[in-house]
Every structure is written in C-alpha cells, then in structure tokens.
C-alpha cells in the first residue's frame, strides 16, 4: 500500500498530537498553537505579492524565529539543532 505525502504528513501530525496529549498537554493548547501558525501562514499569503512558496517560507521563518526566541528565553538555546 502506498501512502501519499499528504497522508503521511497527516499521520505524523496526528501521532505528535497524541504524544503531547499523553504527556499532559491539553489538546486545546495544541489546537491554539496550530491555529496561530496557520494564521501567520494565511497572513503571509494575503500581505505578500509573492509566489506561494515564498509566502510559505516567510511564514516558516517567522514561526521559527519565535520558536528560537522562546527556546532561548527558557535557557535552551541550541536545543535540538536550533541556533
């Protein structure tokens, strides 16, 4: 049986969510974080007159910069390959 790239991404996302829920992270917080990241992506597409790939990259860069800042603020700079 072949699994498409989209199906694989969905399966991985569902498994990650399940692991976080099992670790005691409320599903509502995970959903809010996911929603915020999707809002950033949507805004990048609306405000930028660039191709879809460039808007995706812009959104990813913004999100990762915030993740790096958060990791640094809690003393975990360099964690998991982050600069």
Phi and psi restraints in degrees (range 20) as a CNS / XPLOR table:
assign (resid 1 and name C) (resid 2 and name N)
       (resid 2 and name CA) (resid 2 and name C) 1.0 -94.1 20.0 2
assign (resid 2 and name N) (resid 2 and name CA)
       (resid 2 and name C) (resid 3 and name N) 1.0 143.3 20.0 2
assign (resid 2 and name C) (resid 3 and name N)
       (resid 3 and name CA) (resid 3 and name C) 1.0 -116.1 20.0 2
assign (resid 3 and name N) (resid 3 and name CA)
       (resid 3 and name C) (resid 4 and name N) 1.0 128.5 20.0 2
assign (resid 3 and name C) (resid 4 and name N)
       (resid 4 and name CA) (resid 4 and name C) 1.0 -73.1 20.0 2
assign (resid 4 and name N) (resid 4 and name CA)
       (resid 4 and name C) (resid 5 and name N) 1.0 163.2 20.0 2
assign (resid 4 and name C) (resid 5 and name N)
       (resid 5 and name CA) (resid 5 and name C) 1.0 -58.7 20.0 2
assign (resid 5 and name N) (resid 5 and name CA)
       (resid 5 and name C) (resid 6 and name N) 1.0 -43.0 20.0 2
assign (resid 5 and name C) (resid 6 and name N)
       (resid 6 and name CA) (resid 6 and name C) 1.0 -62.7 20.0 2
assign (resid 6 and name N) (resid 6 and name CA)
       (resid 6 and name C) (resid 7 and name N) 1.0 -43.3 20.0 2
assign (resid 6 and name C) (resid 7 and name N)
       (resid 7 and name CA) (resid 7 and name C) 1.0 -64.3 20.0 2
assign (resid 7 and name N) (resid 7 and name CA)
       (resid 7 and name C) (resid 8 and name N) 1.0 -41.3 20.0 2
assign (resid 7 and name C) (resid 8 and name N)
       (resid 8 and name CA) (resid 8 and name C) 1.0 -62.8 20.0 2
assign (resid 8 and name N) (resid 8 and name CA)
       (resid 8 and name C) (resid 9 and name N) 1.0 -43.5 20.0 2
assign (resid 8 and name C) (resid 9 and name N)
       (resid 9 and name CA) (resid 9 and name C) 1.0 -60.8 20.0 2
assign (resid 9 and name N) (resid 9 and name CA)
       (resid 9 and name C) (resid 10 and name N) 1.0 -41.6 20.0 2
assign (resid 9 and name C) (resid 10 and name N)
       (resid 10 and name CA) (resid 10 and name C) 1.0 -64.2 20.0 2
assign (resid 10 and name N) (resid 10 and name CA)
       (resid 10 and name C) (resid 11 and name N) 1.0 -43.0 20.0 2
assign (resid 10 and name C) (resid 11 and name N)
       (resid 11 and name CA) (resid 11 and name C) 1.0 -62.4 20.0 2
assign (resid 11 and name N) (resid 11 and name CA)
       (resid 11 and name C) (resid 12 and name N) 1.0 -45.7 20.0 2
assign (resid 11 and name C) (resid 12 and name N)
       (resid 12 and name CA) (resid 12 and name C) 1.0 -61.9 20.0 2
assign (resid 12 and name N) (resid 12 and name CA)
       (resid 12 and name C) (resid 13 and name N) 1.0 -44.4 20.0 2
assign (resid 12 and name C) (resid 13 and name N)
       (resid 13 and name CA) (resid 13 and name C) 1.0 -60.5 20.0 2
assign (resid 13 and name N) (resid 13 and name CA)
       (resid 13 and name C) (resid 14 and name N) 1.0 -44.8 20.0 2
assign (resid 13 and name C) (resid 14 and name N)
       (resid 14 and name CA) (resid 14 and name C) 1.0 -62.8 20.0 2
assign (resid 14 and name N) (resid 14 and name CA)
       (resid 14 and name C) (resid 15 and name N) 1.0 -40.4 20.0 2
assign (resid 14 and name C) (resid 15 and name N)
       (resid 15 and name CA) (resid 15 and name C) 1.0 -67.0 20.0 2
assign (resid 15 and name N) (resid 15 and name CA)
       (resid 15 and name C) (resid 16 and name N) 1.0 -40.7 20.0 2
assign (resid 15 and name C) (resid 16 and name N)
       (resid 16 and name CA) (resid 16 and name C) 1.0 -61.0 20.0 2
assign (resid 16 and name N) (resid 16 and name CA)
       (resid 16 and name C) (resid 17 and name N) 1.0 -45.1 20.0 2
assign (resid 16 and name C) (resid 17 and name N)
       (resid 17 and name CA) (resid 17 and name C) 1.0 -60.9 20.0 2
assign (resid 17 and name N) (resid 17 and name CA)
       (resid 17 and name C) (resid 18 and name N) 1.0 -44.2 20.0 2
assign (resid 17 and name C) (resid 18 and name N)
       (resid 18 and name CA) (resid 18 and name C) 1.0 -61.2 20.0 2
assign (resid 18 and name N) (resid 18 and name CA)
       (resid 18 and name C) (resid 19 and name N) 1.0 -41.9 20.0 2
assign (resid 18 and name C) (resid 19 and name N)
       (resid 19 and name CA) (resid 19 and name C) 1.0 -62.6 20.0 2
assign (resid 19 and name N) (resid 19 and name CA)
       (resid 19 and name C) (resid 20 and name N) 1.0 -43.3 20.0 2
assign (resid 19 and name C) (resid 20 and name N)
       (resid 20 and name CA) (resid 20 and name C) 1.0 -64.6 20.0 2
assign (resid 20 and name N) (resid 20 and name CA)
       (resid 20 and name C) (resid 21 and name N) 1.0 -41.4 20.0 2
assign (resid 20 and name C) (resid 21 and name N)
       (resid 21 and name CA) (resid 21 and name C) 1.0 -63.1 20.0 2
assign (resid 21 and name N) (resid 21 and name CA)
       (resid 21 and name C) (resid 22 and name N) 1.0 -42.3 20.0 2
assign (resid 21 and name C) (resid 22 and name N)
       (resid 22 and name CA) (resid 22 and name C) 1.0 -63.3 20.0 2
assign (resid 22 and name N) (resid 22 and name CA)
       (resid 22 and name C) (resid 23 and name N) 1.0 -27.9 20.0 2
assign (resid 22 and name C) (resid 23 and name N)
       (resid 23 and name CA) (resid 23 and name C) 1.0 -85.2 20.0 2
assign (resid 23 and name N) (resid 23 and name CA)
       (resid 23 and name C) (resid 24 and name N) 1.0 1.4 20.0 2
assign (resid 23 and name C) (resid 24 and name N)
       (resid 24 and name CA) (resid 24 and name C) 1.0 97.7 20.0 2
assign (resid 24 and name N) (resid 24 and name CA)
       (resid 24 and name C) (resid 25 and name N) 1.0 9.2 20.0 2
assign (resid 24 and name C) (resid 25 and name N)
       (resid 25 and name CA) (resid 25 and name C) 1.0 -85.2 20.0 2
assign (resid 25 and name N) (resid 25 and name CA)
       (resid 25 and name C) (resid 26 and name N) 1.0 119.7 20.0 2
assign (resid 25 and name C) (resid 26 and name N)
       (resid 26 and name CA) (resid 26 and name C) 1.0 -59.5 20.0 2
assign (resid 26 and name N) (resid 26 and name CA)
       (resid 26 and name C) (resid 27 and name N) 1.0 136.2 20.0 2
assign (resid 26 and name C) (resid 27 and name N)
       (resid 27 and name CA) (resid 27 and name C) 1.0 -56.6 20.0 2
assign (resid 27 and name N) (resid 27 and name CA)
       (resid 27 and name C) (resid 28 and name N) 1.0 -34.8 20.0 2
assign (resid 27 and name C) (resid 28 and name N)
       (resid 28 and name CA) (resid 28 and name C) 1.0 -62.0 20.0 2
assign (resid 28 and name N) (resid 28 and name CA)
       (resid 28 and name C) (resid 29 and name N) 1.0 -35.5 20.0 2
assign (resid 28 and name C) (resid 29 and name N)
       (resid 29 and name CA) (resid 29 and name C) 1.0 -69.1 20.0 2
assign (resid 29 and name N) (resid 29 and name CA)
       (resid 29 and name C) (resid 30 and name N) 1.0 -40.6 20.0 2
assign (resid 29 and name C) (resid 30 and name N)
       (resid 30 and name CA) (resid 30 and name C) 1.0 -63.3 20.0 2
assign (resid 30 and name N) (resid 30 and name CA)
       (resid 30 and name C) (resid 31 and name N) 1.0 -43.1 20.0 2
assign (resid 30 and name C) (resid 31 and name N)
       (resid 31 and name CA) (resid 31 and name C) 1.0 -64.2 20.0 2
assign (resid 31 and name N) (resid 31 and name CA)
       (resid 31 and name C) (resid 32 and name N) 1.0 -39.5 20.0 2
assign (resid 31 and name C) (resid 32 and name N)
       (resid 32 and name CA) (resid 32 and name C) 1.0 -65.6 20.0 2
assign (resid 32 and name N) (resid 32 and name CA)
       (resid 32 and name C) (resid 33 and name N) 1.0 -40.1 20.0 2
assign (resid 32 and name C) (resid 33 and name N)
       (resid 33 and name CA) (resid 33 and name C) 1.0 -64.0 20.0 2
assign (resid 33 and name N) (resid 33 and name CA)
       (resid 33 and name C) (resid 34 and name N) 1.0 -45.9 20.0 2
assign (resid 33 and name C) (resid 34 and name N)
       (resid 34 and name CA) (resid 34 and name C) 1.0 -61.3 20.0 2
assign (resid 34 and name N) (resid 34 and name CA)
       (resid 34 and name C) (resid 35 and name N) 1.0 -41.4 20.0 2
assign (resid 34 and name C) (resid 35 and name N)
       (resid 35 and name CA) (resid 35 and name C) 1.0 -63.2 20.0 2
assign (resid 35 and name N) (resid 35 and name CA)
       (resid 35 and name C) (resid 36 and name N) 1.0 -42.4 20.0 2
assign (resid 35 and name C) (resid 36 and name N)
       (resid 36 and name CA) (resid 36 and name C) 1.0 -63.2 20.0 2
assign (resid 36 and name N) (resid 36 and name CA)
       (resid 36 and name C) (resid 37 and name N) 1.0 -41.7 20.0 2
assign (resid 36 and name C) (resid 37 and name N)
       (resid 37 and name CA) (resid 37 and name C) 1.0 -65.8 20.0 2
assign (resid 37 and name N) (resid 37 and name CA)
       (resid 37 and name C) (resid 38 and name N) 1.0 -38.8 20.0 2
assign (resid 37 and name C) (resid 38 and name N)
       (resid 38 and name CA) (resid 38 and name C) 1.0 -66.5 20.0 2
assign (resid 38 and name N) (resid 38 and name CA)
       (resid 38 and name C) (resid 39 and name N) 1.0 -35.3 20.0 2
assign (resid 38 and name C) (resid 39 and name N)
       (resid 39 and name CA) (resid 39 and name C) 1.0 -63.2 20.0 2
assign (resid 39 and name N) (resid 39 and name CA)
       (resid 39 and name C) (resid 40 and name N) 1.0 -41.1 20.0 2
assign (resid 39 and name C) (resid 40 and name N)
       (resid 40 and name CA) (resid 40 and name C) 1.0 -62.3 20.0 2
assign (resid 40 and name N) (resid 40 and name CA)
       (resid 40 and name C) (resid 41 and name N) 1.0 -43.7 20.0 2
assign (resid 40 and name C) (resid 41 and name N)
       (resid 41 and name CA) (resid 41 and name C) 1.0 -61.4 20.0 2
assign (resid 41 and name N) (resid 41 and name CA)
       (resid 41 and name C) (resid 42 and name N) 1.0 -46.4 20.0 2
assign (resid 41 and name C) (resid 42 and name N)
       (resid 42 and name CA) (resid 42 and name C) 1.0 -62.0 20.0 2
assign (resid 42 and name N) (resid 42 and name CA)
       (resid 42 and name C) (resid 43 and name N) 1.0 -42.2 20.0 2
assign (resid 42 and name C) (resid 43 and name N)
       (resid 43 and name CA) (resid 43 and name C) 1.0 -64.3 20.0 2
assign (resid 43 and name N) (resid 43 and name CA)
       (resid 43 and name C) (resid 44 and name N) 1.0 -39.3 20.0 2
assign (resid 43 and name C) (resid 44 and name N)
       (resid 44 and name CA) (resid 44 and name C) 1.0 -61.1 20.0 2
assign (resid 44 and name N) (resid 44 and name CA)
       (resid 44 and name C) (resid 45 and name N) 1.0 -37.9 20.0 2
assign (resid 44 and name C) (resid 45 and name N)
       (resid 45 and name CA) (resid 45 and name C) 1.0 -71.7 20.0 2
assign (resid 45 and name N) (resid 45 and name CA)
       (resid 45 and name C) (resid 46 and name N) 1.0 -35.0 20.0 2
assign (resid 45 and name C) (resid 46 and name N)
       (resid 46 and name CA) (resid 46 and name C) 1.0 -75.2 20.0 2
assign (resid 46 and name N) (resid 46 and name CA)
       (resid 46 and name C) (resid 47 and name N) 1.0 -40.3 20.0 2
assign (resid 46 and name C) (resid 47 and name N)
       (resid 47 and name CA) (resid 47 and name C) 1.0 -88.7 20.0 2
assign (resid 47 and name N) (resid 47 and name CA)
       (resid 47 and name C) (resid 48 and name N) 1.0 -18.9 20.0 2
assign (resid 47 and name C) (resid 48 and name N)
       (resid 48 and name CA) (resid 48 and name C) 1.0 -104.9 20.0 2
assign (resid 48 and name N) (resid 48 and name CA)
       (resid 48 and name C) (resid 49 and name N) 1.0 131.6 20.0 2
assign (resid 48 and name C) (resid 49 and name N)
       (resid 49 and name CA) (resid 49 and name C) 1.0 -94.9 20.0 2
assign (resid 49 and name N) (resid 49 and name CA)
       (resid 49 and name C) (resid 50 and name N) 1.0 63.5 20.0 2
assign (resid 49 and name C) (resid 50 and name N)
       (resid 50 and name CA) (resid 50 and name C) 1.0 -128.3 20.0 2
assign (resid 50 and name N) (resid 50 and name CA)
       (resid 50 and name C) (resid 51 and name N) 1.0 171.9 20.0 2
assign (resid 50 and name C) (resid 51 and name N)
       (resid 51 and name CA) (resid 51 and name C) 1.0 -70.2 20.0 2
assign (resid 51 and name N) (resid 51 and name CA)
       (resid 51 and name C) (resid 52 and name N) 1.0 165.7 20.0 2
assign (resid 51 and name C) (resid 52 and name N)
       (resid 52 and name CA) (resid 52 and name C) 1.0 -58.2 20.0 2
assign (resid 52 and name N) (resid 52 and name CA)
       (resid 52 and name C) (resid 53 and name N) 1.0 -41.1 20.0 2
assign (resid 52 and name C) (resid 53 and name N)
       (resid 53 and name CA) (resid 53 and name C) 1.0 -62.9 20.0 2
assign (resid 53 and name N) (resid 53 and name CA)
       (resid 53 and name C) (resid 54 and name N) 1.0 -41.5 20.0 2
assign (resid 53 and name C) (resid 54 and name N)
       (resid 54 and name CA) (resid 54 and name C) 1.0 -67.2 20.0 2
assign (resid 54 and name N) (resid 54 and name CA)
       (resid 54 and name C) (resid 55 and name N) 1.0 -38.2 20.0 2
assign (resid 54 and name C) (resid 55 and name N)
       (resid 55 and name CA) (resid 55 and name C) 1.0 -67.0 20.0 2
assign (resid 55 and name N) (resid 55 and name CA)
       (resid 55 and name C) (resid 56 and name N) 1.0 -40.0 20.0 2
assign (resid 55 and name C) (resid 56 and name N)
       (resid 56 and name CA) (resid 56 and name C) 1.0 -60.4 20.0 2
assign (resid 56 and name N) (resid 56 and name CA)
       (resid 56 and name C) (resid 57 and name N) 1.0 -43.9 20.0 2
assign (resid 56 and name C) (resid 57 and name N)
       (resid 57 and name CA) (resid 57 and name C) 1.0 -65.9 20.0 2
assign (resid 57 and name N) (resid 57 and name CA)
       (resid 57 and name C) (resid 58 and name N) 1.0 -40.3 20.0 2
assign (resid 57 and name C) (resid 58 and name N)
       (resid 58 and name CA) (resid 58 and name C) 1.0 -59.8 20.0 2
assign (resid 58 and name N) (resid 58 and name CA)
       (resid 58 and name C) (resid 59 and name N) 1.0 -47.5 20.0 2
assign (resid 58 and name C) (resid 59 and name N)
       (resid 59 and name CA) (resid 59 and name C) 1.0 -61.4 20.0 2
assign (resid 59 and name N) (resid 59 and name CA)
       (resid 59 and name C) (resid 60 and name N) 1.0 -43.8 20.0 2
assign (resid 59 and name C) (resid 60 and name N)
       (resid 60 and name CA) (resid 60 and name C) 1.0 -61.8 20.0 2
assign (resid 60 and name N) (resid 60 and name CA)
       (resid 60 and name C) (resid 61 and name N) 1.0 -41.6 20.0 2
assign (resid 60 and name C) (resid 61 and name N)
       (resid 61 and name CA) (resid 61 and name C) 1.0 -63.0 20.0 2
assign (resid 61 and name N) (resid 61 and name CA)
       (resid 61 and name C) (resid 62 and name N) 1.0 -42.9 20.0 2
assign (resid 61 and name C) (resid 62 and name N)
       (resid 62 and name CA) (resid 62 and name C) 1.0 -62.8 20.0 2
assign (resid 62 and name N) (resid 62 and name CA)
       (resid 62 and name C) (resid 63 and name N) 1.0 -46.9 20.0 2
assign (resid 62 and name C) (resid 63 and name N)
       (resid 63 and name CA) (resid 63 and name C) 1.0 -63.5 20.0 2
assign (resid 63 and name N) (resid 63 and name CA)
       (resid 63 and name C) (resid 64 and name N) 1.0 -45.4 20.0 2
assign (resid 63 and name C) (resid 64 and name N)
       (resid 64 and name CA) (resid 64 and name C) 1.0 -66.2 20.0 2
assign (resid 64 and name N) (resid 64 and name CA)
       (resid 64 and name C) (resid 65 and name N) 1.0 -36.1 20.0 2
assign (resid 64 and name C) (resid 65 and name N)
       (resid 65 and name CA) (resid 65 and name C) 1.0 -61.8 20.0 2
assign (resid 65 and name N) (resid 65 and name CA)
       (resid 65 and name C) (resid 66 and name N) 1.0 -40.2 20.0 2
assign (resid 65 and name C) (resid 66 and name N)
       (resid 66 and name CA) (resid 66 and name C) 1.0 -68.2 20.0 2
assign (resid 66 and name N) (resid 66 and name CA)
       (resid 66 and name C) (resid 67 and name N) 1.0 -38.8 20.0 2
assign (resid 66 and name C) (resid 67 and name N)
       (resid 67 and name CA) (resid 67 and name C) 1.0 -63.0 20.0 2
assign (resid 67 and name N) (resid 67 and name CA)
       (resid 67 and name C) (resid 68 and name N) 1.0 -46.1 20.0 2
assign (resid 67 and name C) (resid 68 and name N)
       (resid 68 and name CA) (resid 68 and name C) 1.0 -60.1 20.0 2
assign (resid 68 and name N) (resid 68 and name CA)
       (resid 68 and name C) (resid 69 and name N) 1.0 -42.6 20.0 2
assign (resid 68 and name C) (resid 69 and name N)
       (resid 69 and name CA) (resid 69 and name C) 1.0 -62.5 20.0 2
assign (resid 69 and name N) (resid 69 and name CA)
       (resid 69 and name C) (resid 70 and name N) 1.0 -41.8 20.0 2
assign (resid 69 and name C) (resid 70 and name N)
       (resid 70 and name CA) (resid 70 and name C) 1.0 -64.2 20.0 2
assign (resid 70 and name N) (resid 70 and name CA)
       (resid 70 and name C) (resid 71 and name N) 1.0 -47.3 20.0 2
assign (resid 70 and name C) (resid 71 and name N)
       (resid 71 and name CA) (resid 71 and name C) 1.0 -59.1 20.0 2
assign (resid 71 and name N) (resid 71 and name CA)
       (resid 71 and name C) (resid 72 and name N) 1.0 -41.8 20.0 2
assign (resid 71 and name C) (resid 72 and name N)
       (resid 72 and name CA) (resid 72 and name C) 1.0 -65.0 20.0 2
assign (resid 72 and name N) (resid 72 and name CA)
       (resid 72 and name C) (resid 73 and name N) 1.0 -39.0 20.0 2
assign (resid 72 and name C) (resid 73 and name N)
       (resid 73 and name CA) (resid 73 and name C) 1.0 -66.0 20.0 2
assign (resid 73 and name N) (resid 73 and name CA)
       (resid 73 and name C) (resid 74 and name N) 1.0 -22.8 20.0 2
assign (resid 73 and name C) (resid 74 and name N)
       (resid 74 and name CA) (resid 74 and name C) 1.0 -105.1 20.0 2
assign (resid 74 and name N) (resid 74 and name CA)
       (resid 74 and name C) (resid 75 and name N) 1.0 15.6 20.0 2
assign (resid 74 and name C) (resid 75 and name N)
       (resid 75 and name CA) (resid 75 and name C) 1.0 79.2 20.0 2
assign (resid 75 and name N) (resid 75 and name CA)
       (resid 75 and name C) (resid 76 and name N) 1.0 25.0 20.0 2
assign (resid 75 and name C) (resid 76 and name N)
       (resid 76 and name CA) (resid 76 and name C) 1.0 -118.7 20.0 2
assign (resid 76 and name N) (resid 76 and name CA)
       (resid 76 and name C) (resid 77 and name N) 1.0 33.8 20.0 2
assign (resid 76 and name C) (resid 77 and name N)
       (resid 77 and name CA) (resid 77 and name C) 1.0 -62.3 20.0 2
assign (resid 77 and name N) (resid 77 and name CA)
       (resid 77 and name C) (resid 78 and name N) 1.0 142.8 20.0 2
assign (resid 77 and name C) (resid 78 and name N)
       (resid 78 and name CA) (resid 78 and name C) 1.0 80.8 20.0 2
assign (resid 78 and name N) (resid 78 and name CA)
       (resid 78 and name C) (resid 79 and name N) 1.0 -2.8 20.0 2
assign (resid 78 and name C) (resid 79 and name N)
       (resid 79 and name CA) (resid 79 and name C) 1.0 -68.6 20.0 2
assign (resid 79 and name N) (resid 79 and name CA)
       (resid 79 and name C) (resid 80 and name N) 1.0 137.0 20.0 2
assign (resid 79 and name C) (resid 80 and name N)
       (resid 80 and name CA) (resid 80 and name C) 1.0 53.2 20.0 2
assign (resid 80 and name N) (resid 80 and name CA)
       (resid 80 and name C) (resid 81 and name N) 1.0 39.5 20.0 2
assign (resid 80 and name C) (resid 81 and name N)
       (resid 81 and name CA) (resid 81 and name C) 1.0 82.3 20.0 2
assign (resid 81 and name N) (resid 81 and name CA)
       (resid 81 and name C) (resid 82 and name N) 1.0 2.9 20.0 2
assign (resid 81 and name C) (resid 82 and name N)
       (resid 82 and name CA) (resid 82 and name C) 1.0 -75.7 20.0 2
assign (resid 82 and name N) (resid 82 and name CA)
       (resid 82 and name C) (resid 83 and name N) 1.0 144.5 20.0 2
